[in-house]
Amino acid sequence: MKELEEGSRLMLDFGKLAKVAKACPDVIPVAVQNADTHEVILIAYVNERALKVALETKTAVFWSTSRNELWEKGKTSGETYDLIEVLVNCEQNSIVYQVRPRRGGICHTKNKAGKARNCYYRRLNPQTSVLEFLDP
């Protein structure tokens, strides 16, 4: 996990959707966006149960496809979100959670200063295919 999350080598999981569809057929993708900055924070999945809990609690709640259980983002790291708005796409097969981080942090990973960063903290260099850190 360390190389995946902290390395500079590109290791995209092109089989993720096939794995999700096989293990959890009743989920749809949810893009999570900071309501204030419009940054994309992460992509996750929800099922009907997760969406219902999210709407009831006004908290970003997802369905963990790896653990097959409800997942409140940040429950263990403390980087939780208030759910501000839910947007639905035209085909009703994906949604956007517009959220506000409760304490300023976003991702479970930390930069070198120990502060939580946005989950999209690396960019792909098109010439070298190496990941470059935006928030090291």
Backbone as CSV, one residue per row, in Angstrom:
resi,resn,N_x,N_y,N_z,CA_x,CA_y,CA_z,C_x,C_y,C_z
1,MET,0.834,-1.194,0.000,0.000,0.000,0.000,0.870,1.246,0.000
2,LYS,2.019,1.182,0.652,2.899,2.345,0.730,3.329,2.801,-0.664
3,GLU,3.751,1.868,-1.523,4.169,2.227,-2.882,2.982,2.766,-3.681
4,LEU,1.820,2.157,-3.514,0.632,2.607,-4.229,0.272,4.041,-3.845
5,GLU,0.276,4.334,-2.548,-0.156,5.642,-2.068,0.954,6.685,-2.029
6,GLU,2.194,6.277,-1.896,3.278,7.241,-1.727,4.349,7.170,-2.811
7,GLY,4.203,6.248,-3.738,5.216,6.084,-4.771,5.003,6.985,-5.973
8,SER,5.983,6.978,-6.849,5.891,7.787,-8.067,5.647,6.922,-9.307
9,ARG,5.499,5.605,-9.101,5.243,4.698,-10.225,3.739,4.599,-10.462
10,LEU,3.328,4.723,-11.724,1.921,4.631,-12.107,1.467,3.180,-12.016
11,MET,0.420,2.930,-11.208,-0.095,1.578,-10.996,-1.623,1.597,-11.027
12,LEU,-2.210,2.121,-12.095,-3.661,2.265,-12.190,-4.354,0.905,-12.153
13,ASP,-5.461,0.823,-11.460,-6.219,-0.417,-11.316,-7.352,-0.436,-12.339
14,PHE,-7.020,-0.828,-13.567,-8.019,-0.849,-14.631,-9.052,-1.956,-14.446
15,GLY,-8.823,-2.872,-13.549,-9.779,-3.943,-13.286,-10.726,-3.640,-12.139
16,LYS,-10.627,-2.461,-11.538,-11.417,-2.108,-10.353,-12.925,-2.247,-10.591
17,LEU,-13.428,-1.702,-11.690,-14.872,-1.746,-11.913,-15.384,-3.168,-12.088
18,ALA,-14.607,-4.022,-12.756,-15.002,-5.422,-12.906,-15.059,-6.106,-11.548
19,LYS,-14.072,-5.822,-10.681,-14.053,-6.394,-9.330,-15.246,-5.906,-8.518
20,VAL,-15.537,-4.625,-8.624,-16.660,-4.043,-7.881,-17.970,-4.648,-8.361
21,ALA,-18.146,-4.734,-9.677,-19.387,-5.278,-10.229,-19.617,-6.721,-9.792
22,LYS,-18.539,-7.489,-9.706,-18.648,-8.888,-9.296,-18.960,-9.014,-7.805
23,ALA,-18.264,-8.249,-6.978,-18.413,-8.355,-5.522,-19.615,-7.586,-4.985
24,CYS,-19.914,-6.451,-5.584,-20.978,-5.562,-5.080,-21.802,-5.051,-6.262
25,PRO,-22.690,-5.858,-6.801,-23.409,-5.450,-8.013,-24.420,-4.313,-7.810
26,ASP,-24.767,-4.017,-6.584,-25.790,-3.004,-6.321,-25.217,-1.682,-5.848
27,VAL,-24.115,-1.228,-6.453,-23.515,0.050,-6.113,-23.396,0.915,-7.361
28,ILE,-23.304,2.207,-7.123,-22.999,3.163,-8.193,-21.845,4.042,-7.722
29,PRO,-21.094,4.613,-8.672,-19.996,5.490,-8.264,-20.511,6.830,-7.742
30,VAL,-19.757,7.378,-6.803,-20.038,8.716,-6.284,-18.733,9.501,-6.304
31,ALA,-18.763,10.622,-6.995,-17.634,11.551,-6.964,-17.874,12.467,-5.771
32,VAL,-16.822,12.725,-5.024,-16.933,13.580,-3.845,-16.194,14.873,-4.136
33,GLN,-16.911,15.980,-3.995,-16.389,17.293,-4.364,-16.501,18.243,-3.185
34,ASN,-15.436,19.012,-2.952,-15.459,20.036,-1.920,-16.438,21.124,-2.356
35,ALA,-17.460,21.382,-1.564,-18.498,22.350,-1.917,-17.966,23.771,-2.027
36,ASP,-16.867,24.064,-1.340,-16.326,25.422,-1.344,-15.293,25.647,-2.442
37,THR,-14.404,24.688,-2.647,-13.317,24.870,-3.613,-13.586,24.182,-4.945
38,HIS,-14.568,23.285,-4.967,-14.935,22.479,-6.144,-13.872,21.455,-6.526
39,GLU,-12.890,21.234,-5.656,-11.896,20.185,-5.894,-12.579,18.827,-5.823
40,VAL,-12.158,17.914,-6.693,-12.597,16.530,-6.579,-11.747,15.889,-5.494
41,ILE,-12.386,15.345,-4.492,-11.686,14.785,-3.348,-11.406,13.299,-3.561
42,LEU,-12.418,12.554,-3.959,-12.250,11.130,-4.172,-13.410,10.571,-4.965
43,ILE,-13.266,9.333,-5.407,-14.332,8.580,-6.048,-14.581,7.367,-5.165
44,ALA,-15.837,7.102,-4.868,-16.191,5.962,-4.030,-17.459,5.336,-4.605
45,TYR,-18.116,4.515,-3.816,-19.334,3.834,-4.257,-20.395,3.943,-3.174
46,VAL,-21.656,3.945,-3.602,-22.779,3.904,-2.665,-23.782,2.867,-3.138
47,ASN,-24.455,2.291,-2.164,-25.640,1.495,-2.455,-26.816,2.232,-1.815
48,GLU,-28.009,1.667,-1.925,-29.178,2.356,-1.369,-29.032,2.609,0.127
49,ARG,-28.507,1.630,0.844,-28.345,1.770,2.297,-27.388,2.905,2.648
50,ALA,-26.239,2.961,1.975,-25.253,4.011,2.259,-25.825,5.391,1.950
51,LEU,-26.526,5.510,0.830,-27.126,6.800,0.480,-28.163,7.212,1.512
52,LYS,-28.978,6.269,1.954,-30.003,6.573,2.962,-29.354,7.079,4.252
53,VAL,-28.306,6.393,4.713,-27.620,6.804,5.947,-26.974,8.173,5.747
54,ALA,-26.370,8.393,4.588,-25.746,9.690,4.312,-26.773,10.817,4.379
55,LEU,-27.925,10.610,3.777,-28.967,11.641,3.781,-29.519,11.867,5.188
56,GLU,-29.695,10.793,5.945,-30.218,10.908,7.308,-29.241,11.614,8.242
57,THR,-27.949,11.327,8.103,-26.944,11.858,9.030,-26.253,13.118,8.519
58,LYS,-26.489,13.436,7.238,-25.826,14.586,6.595,-24.302,14.463,6.691
59,THR,-23.837,13.217,6.533,-22.421,12.877,6.594,-22.076,12.057,5.355
60,ALA,-20.860,12.183,4.852,-20.433,11.403,3.694,-20.272,9.941,4.093
61,VAL,-21.214,9.123,3.669,-21.209,7.689,3.949,-21.227,6.955,2.620
62,PHE,-20.444,5.886,2.533,-20.285,5.123,1.297,-20.461,3.643,1.587
63,TRP,-20.371,2.840,0.526,-20.312,1.396,0.679,-18.892,0.978,0.352
64,SER,-18.202,0.379,1.304,-16.842,-0.096,1.087,-16.904,-1.376,0.271
65,THR,-16.383,-1.329,-0.947,-16.402,-2.506,-1.813,-15.351,-3.521,-1.402
66,SER,-14.343,-3.110,-0.666,-13.312,-4.056,-0.222,-13.708,-4.753,1.082
67,ARG,-14.439,-4.043,1.944,-14.849,-4.627,3.230,-16.311,-5.068,3.235
68,ASN,-17.049,-4.683,2.192,-18.468,-5.029,2.059,-19.273,-4.562,3.277
69,GLU,-19.102,-3.251,3.597,-19.799,-2.673,4.749,-19.930,-1.163,4.570
70,LEU,-20.807,-0.569,5.375,-20.925,0.886,5.380,-19.591,1.489,5.777
71,TRP,-19.275,2.627,5.164,-18.002,3.289,5.415,-18.258,4.786,5.548
72,GLU,-18.067,5.306,6.740,-18.122,6.757,6.921,-16.711,7.276,6.718
73,LYS,-16.527,8.064,5.669,-15.206,8.591,5.336,-14.649,9.345,6.526
74,GLY,-13.451,8.977,6.938,-12.763,9.683,8.004,-13.093,9.219,9.409
75,LYS,-13.903,8.196,9.547,-14.287,7.732,10.885,-13.058,7.374,11.723
76,THR,-12.048,6.766,11.100,-10.845,6.406,11.866,-9.784,7.503,11.823
77,SER,-9.673,8.221,10.701,-8.633,9.256,10.585,-9.066,10.593,11.173
78,GLY,-10.378,10.784,11.334,-10.891,12.061,11.816,-11.173,13.057,10.702
79,GLU,-10.876,12.678,9.461,-11.096,13.571,8.316,-12.493,13.323,7.756
80,THR,-13.516,13.749,8.495,-14.907,13.506,8.107,-15.486,14.707,7.372
81,TYR,-16.650,14.491,6.749,-17.271,15.523,5.913,-18.740,15.721,6.255
82,ASP,-19.183,16.960,6.195,-20.607,17.267,6.203,-21.099,17.120,4.774
83,LEU,-22.216,16.434,4.590,-22.829,16.298,3.274,-23.701,17.518,3.026
84,ILE,-23.356,18.310,2.024,-24.068,19.554,1.725,-25.171,19.332,0.691
85,GLU,-24.837,18.571,-0.359,-25.790,18.385,-1.453,-25.449,17.099,-2.200
86,VAL,-26.467,16.469,-2.782,-26.270,15.285,-3.617,-26.801,15.612,-5.011
87,LEU,-25.944,15.444,-6.011,-26.326,15.672,-7.401,-26.440,14.324,-8.099
88,VAL,-27.423,14.192,-9.003,-27.669,12.941,-9.715,-27.469,13.180,-11.203
89,ASN,-26.740,12.265,-11.879,-26.517,12.444,-13.313,-27.757,12.078,-14.108
90,CYS,-27.746,12.389,-15.416,-28.916,12.228,-16.277,-29.387,10.781,-16.379
91,GLU,-28.478,9.822,-16.355,-28.851,8.413,-16.468,-29.111,7.761,-15.111
92,GLN,-28.970,8.534,-14.050,-29.172,8.073,-12.676,-28.341,6.830,-12.360
93,ASN,-27.076,6.855,-12.826,-26.170,5.744,-12.529,-24.881,6.212,-11.867
94,SER,-24.847,7.466,-11.455,-23.752,7.995,-10.644,-24.240,9.259,-9.957
95,ILE,-23.562,9.598,-8.865,-23.935,10.804,-8.121,-22.685,11.572,-7.721
96,VAL,-22.901,12.797,-7.290,-21.842,13.635,-6.730,-22.282,14.031,-5.331
97,TYR,-21.407,13.792,-4.363,-21.603,14.330,-3.023,-20.834,15.641,-2.987
98,GLN,-21.513,16.735,-2.720,-20.809,17.978,-2.429,-20.700,18.043,-0.913
99,VAL,-19.457,18.163,-0.442,-19.190,18.042,0.983,-18.346,19.209,1.490
100,ARG,-18.313,19.327,2.804,-17.432,20.304,3.451,-16.634,19.551,4.516
101,PRO,-15.310,19.537,4.385,-14.495,18.881,5.415,-14.739,19.526,6.774
102,ARG,-14.931,18.716,7.799,-15.241,19.236,9.135,-14.064,19.894,9.818
103,ARG,-12.861,19.410,9.566,-11.729,20.025,10.256,-10.613,20.412,9.290
104,GLY,-10.940,20.560,8.041,-9.960,21.063,7.095,-9.211,20.013,6.321
105,GLY,-9.014,18.830,6.902,-8.305,17.771,6.208,-9.212,17.036,5.248
106,ILE,-8.603,16.299,4.329,-9.408,15.589,3.358,-9.052,14.114,3.314
107,CYS,-7.810,13.783,3.028,-7.401,12.409,2.760,-6.847,11.738,4.010
108,HIS,-6.879,10.404,4.025,-6.270,9.661,5.131,-4.745,9.685,5.033
109,THR,-4.213,10.015,3.847,-2.758,10.137,3.718,-2.342,11.514,4.206
110,LYS,-1.113,11.615,4.620,-0.592,12.890,5.138,0.607,13.315,4.314
111,ASN,0.832,14.625,4.230,2.034,15.111,3.551,3.212,15.038,4.519
112,LYS,4.382,15.478,4.071,5.578,15.382,4.921,5.452,16.197,6.205
113,ALA,4.608,17.231,6.185,4.394,18.045,7.376,3.379,17.392,8.329
114,GLY,2.818,16.233,7.920,1.861,15.536,8.772,0.433,16.014,8.631
115,LYS,0.166,16.846,7.634,-1.181,17.379,7.437,-1.906,16.572,6.366
116,ALA,-3.209,16.360,6.581,-4.022,15.663,5.583,-4.066,16.496,4.305
117,ARG,-4.034,15.795,3.188,-4.052,16.487,1.898,-5.247,16.024,1.089
118,ASN,-5.481,16.639,-0.053,-6.490,16.203,-0.990,-6.075,14.835,-1.519
119,CYS,-7.016,13.927,-1.772,-6.681,12.589,-2.267,-6.031,12.630,-3.648
120,TYR,-6.227,13.681,-4.393,-5.598,13.830,-5.710,-4.339,14.671,-5.548
121,TYR,-3.329,14.109,-4.895,-2.109,14.850,-4.541,-0.945,14.571,-5.477
122,ARG,-1.189,13.809,-6.546,-0.134,13.542,-7.536,-0.694,13.786,-8.925
123,ARG,0.168,14.214,-9.838,-0.227,14.355,-11.240,0.690,13.480,-12.079
124,LEU,0.183,13.075,-13.220,0.932,12.212,-14.122,1.699,13.066,-15.110
125,ASN,3.010,12.902,-15.147,3.839,13.601,-16.129,3.644,12.889,-17.462
126,PRO,3.116,13.591,-18.489,2.810,12.920,-19.756,4.044,12.469,-20.540
127,GLN,5.181,13.064,-20.295,6.403,12.676,-20.998,7.064,11.438,-20.379
128,THR,7.017,11.337,-19.043,7.733,10.252,-18.373,6.813,9.185,-17.780
129,SER,5.529,9.465,-17.705,4.548,8.584,-17.044,4.886,8.358,-15.576
130,VAL,5.573,9.317,-14.974,5.915,9.272,-13.556,4.933,10.157,-12.795
131,LEU,4.549,9.713,-11.616,3.679,10.522,-10.780,4.510,11.576,-10.053
132,GLU,4.038,12.813,-10.112,4.725,13.936,-9.454,3.834,14.444,-8.319
133,PHE,4.434,14.640,-7.155,3.679,15.076,-5.982,3.352,16.566,-6.060
134,LEU,2.085,16.892,-5.828,1.641,18.277,-5.747,1.701,18.763,-4.303
135,ASP,1.579,17.841,-3.356,1.601,18.155,-1.927,2.427,17.091,-1.220
136,PRO,3.772,17.190,-1.346,4.639,16.112,-0.831,4.642,15.944,0.662
